[in-house]
Amino acid sequence: MPKMGGRELVEKLREVCKDFKVIYMSGYTDNATIHHGVLDKGIDLIQKPFSMESLLKKIRHVLDEN
């Protein structure tokens, strides 16, 4: 996205609605999401390429989280 990353967008959207769920999707990970191979707390990420089954499992996992 020009001028803004996904994490920045989520922070702005959460100012309006704090409780929505997010799955980051990427072919790479940047320092805003991952540090030394460890995801920041509360970050759900699916790496490209992924299968429809993997996407559905990730969505189910995120929806089932408290």
PyMOL Python script that loads the backbone (N, CA, C, O; Angstrom):
from pymol import cmd

cmd.read_pdbstr("""\
ATOM      1  N   MET A   1       0.851  -1.172   0.000  1.00  0.00           N
ATOM      2  CA  MET A   1       0.000   0.000   0.000  1.00  0.00           C
ATOM      3  C   MET A   1       0.893   1.231   0.000  1.00  0.00           C
ATOM      4  O   MET A   1       1.865   1.297   0.752  1.00  0.00           O
ATOM      5  N   PRO A   2       0.577   2.169  -0.811  1.00  0.00           N
ATOM      6  CA  PRO A   2       1.399   3.381  -0.818  1.00  0.00           C
ATOM      7  C   PRO A   2       1.215   4.191   0.469  1.00  0.00           C
ATOM      8  O   PRO A   2       0.096   4.366   0.953  1.00  0.00           O
ATOM      9  N   LYS A   3       2.307   4.670   1.000  1.00  0.00           N
ATOM     10  CA  LYS A   3       2.336   5.591   2.148  1.00  0.00           C
ATOM     11  C   LYS A   3       1.944   4.978   3.488  1.00  0.00           C
ATOM     12  O   LYS A   3       1.990   5.665   4.508  1.00  0.00           O
ATOM     13  N   MET A   4       1.561   3.712   3.511  1.00  0.00           N
ATOM     14  CA  MET A   4       1.150   3.116   4.781  1.00  0.00           C
ATOM     15  C   MET A   4       1.274   1.604   4.708  1.00  0.00           C
ATOM     16  O   MET A   4       0.906   0.994   3.703  1.00  0.00           O
ATOM     17  N   GLY A   5       1.788   0.999   5.766  1.00  0.00           N
ATOM     18  CA  GLY A   5       1.868  -0.451   5.847  1.00  0.00           C
ATOM     19  C   GLY A   5       0.617  -1.015   6.504  1.00  0.00           C
ATOM     20  O   GLY A   5      -0.206  -0.275   7.045  1.00  0.00           O
ATOM     21  N   GLY A   6       0.488  -2.326   6.449  1.00  0.00           N
ATOM     22  CA  GLY A   6      -0.676  -2.992   7.025  1.00  0.00           C
ATOM     23  C   GLY A   6      -0.828  -2.754   8.510  1.00  0.00           C
ATOM     24  O   GLY A   6      -1.937  -2.544   9.001  1.00  0.00           O
ATOM     25  N   ARG A   7       0.270  -2.786   9.219  1.00  0.00           N
ATOM     26  CA  ARG A   7       0.211  -2.594  10.673  1.00  0.00           C
ATOM     27  C   ARG A   7      -0.267  -1.184  11.018  1.00  0.00           C
ATOM     28  O   ARG A   7      -1.055  -0.988  11.943  1.00  0.00           O
ATOM     29  N   GLU A   8       0.225  -0.214  10.257  1.00  0.00           N
ATOM     30  CA  GLU A   8      -0.188   1.169  10.457  1.00  0.00           C
ATOM     31  C   GLU A   8      -1.691   1.336  10.182  1.00  0.00           C
ATOM     32  O   GLU A   8      -2.388   2.035  10.918  1.00  0.00           O
ATOM     33  N   LEU A   9      -2.179   0.693   9.122  1.00  0.00           N
ATOM     34  CA  LEU A   9      -3.600   0.735   8.794  1.00  0.00           C
ATOM     35  C   LEU A   9      -4.439   0.150   9.924  1.00  0.00           C
ATOM     36  O   LEU A   9      -5.459   0.724  10.305  1.00  0.00           O
ATOM     37  N   VAL A  10      -4.010  -0.988  10.457  1.00  0.00           N
ATOM     38  CA  VAL A  10      -4.746  -1.630  11.549  1.00  0.00           C
ATOM     39  C   VAL A  10      -4.796  -0.711  12.769  1.00  0.00           C
ATOM     40  O   VAL A  10      -5.839  -0.607  13.414  1.00  0.00           O
ATOM     41  N   GLU A  11      -3.701  -0.051  13.091  1.00  0.00           N
ATOM     42  CA  GLU A  11      -3.689   0.857  14.240  1.00  0.00           C
ATOM     43  C   GLU A  11      -4.697   1.988  14.053  1.00  0.00           C
ATOM     44  O   GLU A  11      -5.395   2.359  14.997  1.00  0.00           O
ATOM     45  N   LYS A  12      -4.777   2.532  12.848  1.00  0.00           N
ATOM     46  CA  LYS A  12      -5.740   3.602  12.575  1.00  0.00           C
ATOM     47  C   LYS A  12      -7.179   3.088  12.653  1.00  0.00           C
ATOM     48  O   LYS A  12      -8.049   3.756  13.211  1.00  0.00           O
ATOM     49  N   LEU A  13      -7.427   1.909  12.098  1.00  0.00           N
ATOM     50  CA  LEU A  13      -8.774   1.339  12.142  1.00  0.00           C
ATOM     51  C   LEU A  13      -9.201   1.009  13.569  1.00  0.00           C
ATOM     52  O   LEU A  13     -10.376   1.136  13.911  1.00  0.00           O
ATOM     53  N   ARG A  14      -8.258   0.590  14.395  1.00  0.00           N
ATOM     54  CA  ARG A  14      -8.586   0.239  15.784  1.00  0.00           C
ATOM     55  C   ARG A  14      -8.938   1.459  16.614  1.00  0.00           C
ATOM     56  O   ARG A  14      -9.507   1.318  17.696  1.00  0.00           O
ATOM     57  N   GLU A  15      -8.615   2.654  16.135  1.00  0.00           N
ATOM     58  CA  GLU A  15      -9.065   3.864  16.818  1.00  0.00           C
ATOM     59  C   GLU A  15     -10.586   3.980  16.740  1.00  0.00           C
ATOM     60  O   GLU A  15     -11.214   4.579  17.613  1.00  0.00           O
ATOM     61  N   VAL A  16     -11.171   3.406  15.693  1.00  0.00           N
ATOM     62  CA  VAL A  16     -12.613   3.454  15.473  1.00  0.00           C
ATOM     63  C   VAL A  16     -13.304   2.212  16.029  1.00  0.00           C
ATOM     64  O   VAL A  16     -14.365   2.309  16.645  1.00  0.00           O
ATOM     65  N   CYS A  17     -12.699   1.047  15.810  1.00  0.00           N
ATOM     66  CA  CYS A  17     -13.287  -0.227  16.243  1.00  0.00           C
ATOM     67  C   CYS A  17     -12.167  -1.120  16.765  1.00  0.00           C
ATOM     68  O   CYS A  17     -11.393  -1.672  15.982  1.00  0.00           O
ATOM     69  N   LYS A  18     -12.082  -1.260  18.070  1.00  0.00           N
ATOM     70  CA  LYS A  18     -10.953  -1.962  18.695  1.00  0.00           C
ATOM     71  C   LYS A  18     -11.022  -3.478  18.613  1.00  0.00           C
ATOM     72  O   LYS A  18     -10.001  -4.146  18.775  1.00  0.00           O
ATOM     73  N   ASP A  19     -12.206  -4.040  18.366  1.00  0.00           N
ATOM     74  CA  ASP A  19     -12.384  -5.478  18.522  1.00  0.00           C
ATOM     75  C   ASP A  19     -12.355  -6.302  17.240  1.00  0.00           C
ATOM     76  O   ASP A  19     -12.637  -7.499  17.281  1.00  0.00           O
ATOM     77  N   PHE A  20     -12.018  -5.690  16.095  1.00  0.00           N
ATOM     78  CA  PHE A  20     -12.024  -6.514  14.890  1.00  0.00           C
ATOM     79  C   PHE A  20     -10.761  -7.365  14.810  1.00  0.00           C
ATOM     80  O   PHE A  20      -9.726  -7.024  15.382  1.00  0.00           O
ATOM     81  N   LYS A  21     -10.866  -8.462  14.101  1.00  0.00           N
ATOM     82  CA  LYS A  21      -9.767  -9.419  13.984  1.00  0.00           C
ATOM     83  C   LYS A  21      -9.005  -9.167  12.690  1.00  0.00           C
ATOM     84  O   LYS A  21      -9.580  -8.733  11.691  1.00  0.00           O
ATOM     85  N   VAL A  22      -7.691  -9.448  12.719  1.00  0.00           N
ATOM     86  CA  VAL A  22      -6.826  -9.173  11.573  1.00  0.00           C
ATOM     87  C   VAL A  22      -5.935 -10.375  11.310  1.00  0.00           C
ATOM     88  O   VAL A  22      -5.379 -10.970  12.233  1.00  0.00           O
ATOM     89  N   ILE A  23      -5.810 -10.719  10.051  1.00  0.00           N
ATOM     90  CA  ILE A  23      -4.806 -11.686   9.612  1.00  0.00           C
ATOM     91  C   ILE A  23      -3.928 -10.955   8.609  1.00  0.00           C
ATOM     92  O   ILE A  23      -4.406 -10.488   7.575  1.00  0.00           O
ATOM     93  N   TYR A  24      -2.652 -10.859   8.920  1.00  0.00           N
ATOM     94  CA  TYR A  24      -1.705 -10.273   7.983  1.00  0.00           C
ATOM     95  C   TYR A  24      -1.332 -11.333   6.960  1.00  0.00           C
ATOM     96  O   TYR A  24      -1.164 -12.505   7.295  1.00  0.00           O
ATOM     97  N   MET A  25      -1.207 -10.911   5.717  1.00  0.00           N
ATOM     98  CA  MET A  25      -0.845 -11.827   4.637  1.00  0.00           C
ATOM     99  C   MET A  25       0.334 -11.212   3.914  1.00  0.00           C
ATOM    100  O   MET A  25       0.309 -10.039   3.543  1.00  0.00           O
ATOM    101  N   SER A  26       1.368 -12.015   3.717  1.00  0.00           N
ATOM    102  CA  SER A  26       2.551 -11.462   3.088  1.00  0.00           C
ATOM    103  C   SER A  26       3.400 -12.540   2.445  1.00  0.00           C
ATOM    104  O   SER A  26       3.400 -13.700   2.857  1.00  0.00           O
ATOM    105  N   GLY A  27       4.120 -12.118   1.426  1.00  0.00           N
ATOM    106  CA  GLY A  27       5.129 -12.978   0.832  1.00  0.00           C
ATOM    107  C   GLY A  27       6.471 -12.779   1.515  1.00  0.00           C
ATOM    108  O   GLY A  27       7.422 -13.516   1.258  1.00  0.00           O
ATOM    109  N   TYR A  28       6.544 -11.787   2.380  1.00  0.00           N
ATOM    110  CA  TYR A  28       7.732 -11.499   3.173  1.00  0.00           C
ATOM    111  C   TYR A  28       7.273 -10.904   4.484  1.00  0.00           C
ATOM    112  O   TYR A  28       6.110 -10.525   4.621  1.00  0.00           O
ATOM    113  N   THR A  29       8.162 -10.818   5.442  1.00  0.00           N
ATOM    114  CA  THR A  29       7.825 -10.180   6.708  1.00  0.00           C
ATOM    115  C   THR A  29       8.775  -9.022   6.925  1.00  0.00           C
ATOM    116  O   THR A  29       9.969  -9.121   6.643  1.00  0.00           O
ATOM    117  N   ASP A  30       8.241  -7.931   7.423  1.00  0.00           N
ATOM    118  CA  ASP A  30       9.087  -6.777   7.705  1.00  0.00           C
ATOM    119  C   ASP A  30       9.250  -6.633   9.214  1.00  0.00           C
ATOM    120  O   ASP A  30       8.605  -7.343   9.986  1.00  0.00           O
ATOM    121  N   ASN A  31      10.095  -5.733   9.621  1.00  0.00           N
ATOM    122  CA  ASN A  31      10.386  -5.568  11.039  1.00  0.00           C
ATOM    123  C   ASN A  31       9.200  -5.080  11.851  1.00  0.00           C
ATOM    124  O   ASN A  31       9.208  -5.197  13.077  1.00  0.00           O
ATOM    125  N   ALA A  32       8.177  -4.534  11.196  1.00  0.00           N
ATOM    126  CA  ALA A  32       6.991  -4.082  11.927  1.00  0.00           C
ATOM    127  C   ALA A  32       6.159  -5.252  12.420  1.00  0.00           C
ATOM    128  O   ALA A  32       5.372  -5.096  13.353  1.00  0.00           O
ATOM    129  N   THR A  33       6.318  -6.417  11.816  1.00  0.00           N
ATOM    130  CA  THR A  33       5.503  -7.574  12.173  1.00  0.00           C
ATOM    131  C   THR A  33       6.316  -8.663  12.849  1.00  0.00           C
ATOM    132  O   THR A  33       5.825  -9.331  13.759  1.00  0.00           O
ATOM    133  N   ILE A  34       7.531  -8.845  12.422  1.00  0.00           N
ATOM    134  CA  ILE A  34       8.334  -9.966  12.917  1.00  0.00           C
ATOM    135  C   ILE A  34       9.725  -9.481  13.324  1.00  0.00           C
ATOM    136  O   ILE A  34      10.326  -8.644  12.651  1.00  0.00           O
ATOM    137  N   HIS A  35      10.216 -10.014  14.421  1.00  0.00           N
ATOM    138  CA  HIS A  35      11.537  -9.642  14.927  1.00  0.00           C
ATOM    139  C   HIS A  35      12.311 -10.917  15.241  1.00  0.00           C
ATOM    140  O   HIS A  35      11.920 -11.688  16.118  1.00  0.00           O
ATOM    141  N   HIS A  36      13.394 -11.134  14.534  1.00  0.00           N
ATOM    142  CA  HIS A  36      14.269 -12.286  14.798  1.00  0.00           C
ATOM    143  C   HIS A  36      13.501 -13.602  14.779  1.00  0.00           C
ATOM    144  O   HIS A  36      13.748 -14.480  15.606  1.00  0.00           O
ATOM    145  N   GLY A  37      12.567 -13.740  13.833  1.00  0.00           N
ATOM    146  CA  GLY A  37      11.839 -14.989  13.675  1.00  0.00           C
ATOM    147  C   GLY A  37      10.682 -15.182  14.630  1.00  0.00           C
ATOM    148  O   GLY A  37      10.080 -16.256  14.651  1.00  0.00           O
ATOM    149  N   VAL A  38      10.346 -14.156  15.438  1.00  0.00           N
ATOM    150  CA  VAL A  38       9.261 -14.278  16.409  1.00  0.00           C
ATOM    151  C   VAL A  38       8.224 -13.202  16.110  1.00  0.00           C
ATOM    152  O   VAL A  38       8.556 -12.020  16.019  1.00  0.00           O
ATOM    153  N   LEU A  39       6.975 -13.612  15.959  1.00  0.00           N
ATOM    154  CA  LEU A  39       5.905 -12.653  15.722  1.00  0.00           C
ATOM    155  C   LEU A  39       5.615 -11.857  16.976  1.00  0.00           C
ATOM    156  O   LEU A  39       5.685 -12.383  18.087  1.00  0.00           O
ATOM    157  N   ASP A  40       5.292 -10.595  16.798  1.00  0.00           N
ATOM    158  CA  ASP A  40       4.851  -9.783  17.926  1.00  0.00           C
ATOM    159  C   ASP A  40       3.579 -10.385  18.507  1.00  0.00           C
ATOM    160  O   ASP A  40       2.803 -11.015  17.788  1.00  0.00           O
ATOM    161  N   LYS A  41       3.365 -10.196  19.791  1.00  0.00           N
ATOM    162  CA  LYS A  41       2.174 -10.712  20.457  1.00  0.00           C
ATOM    163  C   LYS A  41       0.920 -10.149  19.790  1.00  0.00           C
ATOM    164  O   LYS A  41       0.835  -8.955  19.504  1.00  0.00           O
ATOM    165  N   GLY A  42      -0.048 -11.028  19.549  1.00  0.00           N
ATOM    166  CA  GLY A  42      -1.309 -10.612  18.962  1.00  0.00           C
ATOM    167  C   GLY A  42      -1.320 -10.505  17.449  1.00  0.00           C
ATOM    168  O   GLY A  42      -2.308 -10.058  16.866  1.00  0.00           O
ATOM    169  N   ILE A  43      -0.234 -10.909  16.805  1.00  0.00           N
ATOM    170  CA  ILE A  43      -0.147 -10.841  15.340  1.00  0.00           C
ATOM    171  C   ILE A  43      -0.431 -12.222  14.758  1.00  0.00           C
ATOM    172  O   ILE A  43       0.212 -13.205  15.125  1.00  0.00           O
ATOM    173  N   ASP A  44      -1.396 -12.282  13.852  1.00  0.00           N
ATOM    174  CA  ASP A  44      -1.668 -13.511  13.112  1.00  0.00           C
ATOM    175  C   ASP A  44      -1.233 -13.279  11.678  1.00  0.00           C
ATOM    176  O   ASP A  44      -1.658 -12.318  11.036  1.00  0.00           O
ATOM    177  N   LEU A  45      -0.385 -14.162  11.181  1.00  0.00           N
ATOM    178  CA  LEU A  45       0.211 -13.994   9.862  1.00  0.00           C
ATOM    179  C   LEU A  45       0.066 -15.272   9.061  1.00  0.00           C
ATOM    180  O   LEU A  45       0.259 -16.370   9.583  1.00  0.00           O
ATOM    181  N   ILE A  46      -0.276 -15.125   7.789  1.00  0.00           N
ATOM    182  CA  ILE A  46      -0.251 -16.256   6.871  1.00  0.00           C
ATOM    183  C   ILE A  46       0.692 -15.874   5.736  1.00  0.00           C
ATOM    184  O   ILE A  46       0.569 -14.800   5.147  1.00  0.00           O
ATOM    185  N   GLN A  47       1.623 -16.755   5.442  1.00  0.00           N
ATOM    186  CA  GLN A  47       2.642 -16.502   4.427  1.00  0.00           C
ATOM    187  C   GLN A  47       2.183 -16.999   3.069  1.00  0.00           C
ATOM    188  O   GLN A  47       1.617 -18.087   2.957  1.00  0.00           O
ATOM    189  N   LYS A  48       2.426 -16.204   2.037  1.00  0.00           N
ATOM    190  CA  LYS A  48       2.182 -16.628   0.656  1.00  0.00           C
ATOM    191  C   LYS A  48       3.311 -17.543   0.235  1.00  0.00           C
ATOM    192  O   LYS A  48       4.429 -17.367   0.721  1.00  0.00           O
ATOM    193  N   PRO A  49       3.094 -18.476  -0.608  1.00  0.00           N
ATOM    194  CA  PRO A  49       1.793 -18.940  -1.080  1.00  0.00           C
ATOM    195  C   PRO A  49       1.138 -19.822  -0.017  1.00  0.00           C
ATOM    196  O   PRO A  49       1.825 -20.462   0.779  1.00  0.00           O
ATOM    197  N   PHE A  50      -0.167 -19.848  -0.014  1.00  0.00           N
ATOM    198  CA  PHE A  50      -0.905 -20.702   0.913  1.00  0.00           C
ATOM    199  C   PHE A  50      -2.073 -21.332   0.177  1.00  0.00           C
ATOM    200  O   PHE A  50      -2.546 -20.820  -0.838  1.00  0.00           O
ATOM    201  N   SER A  51      -2.522 -22.451   0.712  1.00  0.00           N
ATOM    202  CA  SER A  51      -3.657 -23.151   0.108  1.00  0.00           C
ATOM    203  C   SER A  51      -4.959 -22.610   0.696  1.00  0.00           C
ATOM    204  O   SER A  51      -4.954 -21.942   1.731  1.00  0.00           O
ATOM    205  N   MET A  52      -6.051 -22.900   0.037  1.00  0.00           N
ATOM    206  CA  MET A  52      -7.369 -22.511   0.553  1.00  0.00           C
ATOM    207  C   MET A  52      -7.595 -23.157   1.924  1.00  0.00           C
ATOM    208  O   MET A  52      -8.154 -22.532   2.825  1.00  0.00           O
ATOM    209  N   GLU A  53      -7.162 -24.402   2.074  1.00  0.00           N
ATOM    210  CA  GLU A  53      -7.308 -25.096   3.353  1.00  0.00           C
ATOM    211  C   GLU A  53      -6.535 -24.380   4.464  1.00  0.00           C
ATOM    212  O   GLU A  53      -7.043 -24.221   5.574  1.00  0.00           O
ATOM    213  N   SER A  54      -5.312 -23.952   4.163  1.00  0.00           N
ATOM    214  CA  SER A  54      -4.511 -23.232   5.160  1.00  0.00           C
ATOM    215  C   SER A  54      -5.169 -21.914   5.547  1.00  0.00           C
ATOM    216  O   SER A  54      -5.191 -21.547   6.722  1.00  0.00           O
ATOM    217  N   LEU A  55      -5.703 -21.205   4.561  1.00  0.00           N
ATOM    218  CA  LEU A  55      -6.378 -19.941   4.834  1.00  0.00           C
ATOM    219  C   LEU A  55      -7.604 -20.167   5.712  1.00  0.00           C
ATOM    220  O   LEU A  55      -7.819 -19.440   6.682  1.00  0.00           O
ATOM    221  N   LEU A  56      -8.402 -21.167   5.376  1.00  0.00           N
ATOM    222  CA  LEU A  56      -9.594 -21.465   6.175  1.00  0.00           C
ATOM    223  C   LEU A  56      -9.235 -21.837   7.611  1.00  0.00           C
ATOM    224  O   LEU A  56      -9.917 -21.419   8.547  1.00  0.00           O
ATOM    225  N   LYS A  57      -8.170 -22.620   7.792  1.00  0.00           N
ATOM    226  CA  LYS A  57      -7.724 -22.983   9.144  1.00  0.00           C
ATOM    227  C   LYS A  57      -7.269 -21.753   9.919  1.00  0.00           C
ATOM    228  O   LYS A  57      -7.565 -21.627  11.107  1.00  0.00           O
ATOM    229  N   LYS A  58      -6.552 -20.842   9.258  1.00  0.00           N
ATOM    230  CA  LYS A  58      -6.079 -19.629   9.911  1.00  0.00           C
ATOM    231  C   LYS A  58      -7.262 -18.747  10.313  1.00  0.00           C
ATOM    232  O   LYS A  58      -7.283 -18.204  11.418  1.00  0.00           O
ATOM    233  N   ILE A  59      -8.236 -18.603   9.428  1.00  0.00           N
ATOM    234  CA  ILE A  59      -9.425 -17.806   9.736  1.00  0.00           C
ATOM    235  C   ILE A  59     -10.168 -18.403  10.927  1.00  0.00           C
ATOM    236  O   ILE A  59     -10.567 -17.679  11.840  1.00  0.00           O
ATOM    237  N   ARG A  60     -10.354 -19.722  10.918  1.00  0.00           N
ATOM    238  CA  ARG A  60     -11.044 -20.386  12.034  1.00  0.00           C
ATOM    239  C   ARG A  60     -10.284 -20.156  13.342  1.00  0.00           C
ATOM    240  O   ARG A  60     -10.891 -19.864  14.372  1.00  0.00           O
ATOM    241  N   HIS A  61      -8.974 -20.286  13.299  1.00  0.00           N
ATOM    242  CA  HIS A  61      -8.135 -20.076  14.496  1.00  0.00           C
ATOM    243  C   HIS A  61      -8.314 -18.655  15.045  1.00  0.00           C
ATOM    244  O   HIS A  61      -8.496 -18.462  16.247  1.00  0.00           O
ATOM    245  N   VAL A  62      -8.262 -17.680  14.162  1.00  0.00           N
ATOM    246  CA  VAL A  62      -8.382 -16.274  14.597  1.00  0.00           C
ATOM    247  C   VAL A  62      -9.772 -15.992  15.138  1.00  0.00           C
ATOM    248  O   VAL A  62      -9.906 -15.307  16.152  1.00  0.00           O
ATOM    249  N   LEU A  63     -10.798 -16.496  14.497  1.00  0.00           N
ATOM    250  CA  LEU A  63     -12.160 -16.274  14.970  1.00  0.00           C
ATOM    251  C   LEU A  63     -12.421 -16.942  16.323  1.00  0.00           C
ATOM    252  O   LEU A  63     -13.216 -16.446  17.123  1.00  0.00           O
ATOM    253  N   ASP A  64     -11.750 -18.064  16.572  1.00  0.00           N
ATOM    254  CA  ASP A  64     -11.955 -18.793  17.820  1.00  0.00           C
ATOM    255  C   ASP A  64     -11.153 -18.215  18.994  1.00  0.00           C
ATOM    256  O   ASP A  64     -11.417 -18.561  20.146  1.00  0.00           O
ATOM    257  N   GLU A  65     -10.180 -17.341  18.718  1.00  0.00           N
ATOM    258  CA  GLU A  65      -9.375 -16.743  19.788  1.00  0.00           C
ATOM    259  C   GLU A  65     -10.246 -15.856  20.653  1.00  0.00           C
ATOM    260  O   GLU A  65     -11.215 -15.267  20.173  1.00  0.00           O
ATOM    261  N   ASN A  66      -9.903 -15.761  21.928  1.00  0.00           N
ATOM    262  CA  ASN A  66     -10.665 -14.886  22.839  1.00  0.00           C
ATOM    263  C   ASN A  66     -10.268 -13.467  22.650  1.00  0.00           C
ATOM    264  O   ASN A  66     -10.796 -12.583  23.325  1.00  0.00           O
TER     265      ASN A  66
END
""", "prot")
cmd.dss("prot")
cmd.show_as("cartoon", "prot")
cmd.util.cbc("prot")
cmd.orient("prot")
